[in-house]
Amino acid sequence: MANAASGMAVHDDCKLKFLELKAKRTHRFIVFKIEEKQKQVMVEKLGEPSETYESFAASLPAEECRYAVYDFEFLTEGNVPKSRIFFIAWSPDTARVRNKMIYASSKDRFKRELDGIQIELQATDPTEMALEVLQSRAN
């Protein structure tokens, strides 16, 4: 089912891998890429549960937009372990205008396909999605 605004479909693998992250915790993060030729959102990279936030941040290209989901684990003030699933719309200032437009017009529909996202972040540079930002938004 294509998105009327941008014509982008969502590959089934996107939903399956997200469910694995949400229910089974088999991934720390997922990076999604829009394949313009196939007109669909695809899984570009899966992060192992042991991978760090730094490896997640490094997997987002400096010159291109991406969607990403990150399973952020933290301790509450009472030392209770919790986690929040972040949806990150990565749209660096250095990306081409067409690239930014395609991602922006497809974001809401794609996000609706991923049932269980708790917090959304829009980031145009790495400081807007720093670990400290996730920590402050998670509480």
Secondary structure by P-SEA (a helix, b strand, c coil): cccccccbbbcaaaaaaaaaacccccccbbbbbbcccccbbbbcccccccccaaaaaaacccccccccccbbbbbccccccbbbbbbbbcccccccaaaaaaaaaacaaaaaacccccbbbbbcccccccaaaaaaaac
